[in-house]
Structures are given as C-alpha cells and as structure tokens.
Amino acid sequence: MSERSNAGYVITSAIRVGDTEYVLGENPNAPARFVTWVCRNGSDYFWGRYTDDPLTALRNLLDRAGSALEVLERRQREEAGQHED
C-alpha cells in the first residue's frame, strides 16, 4: 500500500464515519507540524485544522470523528423511530 499524502503532509491516521473520512497528517518541515482534515472521495481534503502539538492534533481528530458518529447515530435512531429524550 502506498503512502498517502496531501499538501506535503503524510497521512498518519484516518477514521471513516459513514461516507466521510477524518485524517491526521504530519509534516516535520511545515510551520504547523500537524493537521487534521475532513476527506471525501479519497482525495478531497478540506476544513484543515493546524497545530504544532501532536496530542492536540490527535484530540481534534477524535473529536471530529466522534461528533460525526453522534450525528450518524442520531439519524439512524430517527429513521428507526427511536427518538432519544
């Protein structure tokens, strides 16, 4: 499998939620060493959030994917007629 990259950042982690992927990239030579992006269709990266701190980047990746998962779960419950109070 080949290494994925975008804008000079190597993608080191990815979480898929539904049709959307949340990725974390690293570029040791960039002003902000880490970035998280939303990615669609395997190559459409957008809404980048940049930081120099690896734990901040990881937390952002997990928060973004977690929020998307909550939305997906809520939609599934609503479609099934199981509304949460």
N, C-alpha and C positions, 0 to 999 in steps of 0.2 A: 504494500500500500504506500502510495506516495505521500509526502509531507504536504499538508495544506497550509496555505498562507494567504494573507490579504494585506495590502499596503505595507509590506515589509515586516509584518508581524506573523510569526509562526503560530498556528492554532494549536494550543496545548490541551485544551479541554472543550468538550461540547456536550450539551444536554438537549435532547429533542423532546418537545412538548407539542403534540399534535403535528401540524404541518410546519412548525417553526422550530428553528434550532437557535440555541443561545451558546455563544462561543467565547472563549478566553484566548487571547493571543499575547505573545511576548516578543519584544524586540529590544535586546540589551543596548542597542545604539540609538534608540529613539529618546526624545526628551521625556516622554512618559513611557516607561518600560512596558506597562501592561495595558490591555484594552479588553473590554467586553463589547460584543456586538450582537444584534439580532441578525439572523441569517435565514434567507428563504431561497429555495431552489438551489442550494449548494454553493451559490456564488454571489448572491445579492446581500451584501453586508451593509447594515445601516444602524443608526442610533448608537454610535460608539461612545463609550464612557472610558476615559483615560485616567491612569493613576501610576504612581511610582511604587506603590505598596502592594506586594503580592497578596496579602490577606484581604485588603480592601477589594482587590480585583476578584478574588475568589468569592467573597461575600456578595459582591454585586452580581456575579454570575448566578449564584444560588438564589438570591432574592428575585432576580428577573425571571428565572425559570420557575421558581416556586409560585410567583404571582400568576404566571401564565397557566400553571397547573390548576390553581384555585379557580380561575375563570373557566377552564375546560371542565372541571368537576361540577361547578355550579350549572353550566349549560346542560351537562348530561342529566343532572338531577331534575332540572326544569323540564327537559324533554321527556323524562320518565314520570313527571307529575309528582315528584317528591320534593316539595319546597321545604327549605330549612327555615325555621323561625328565628 
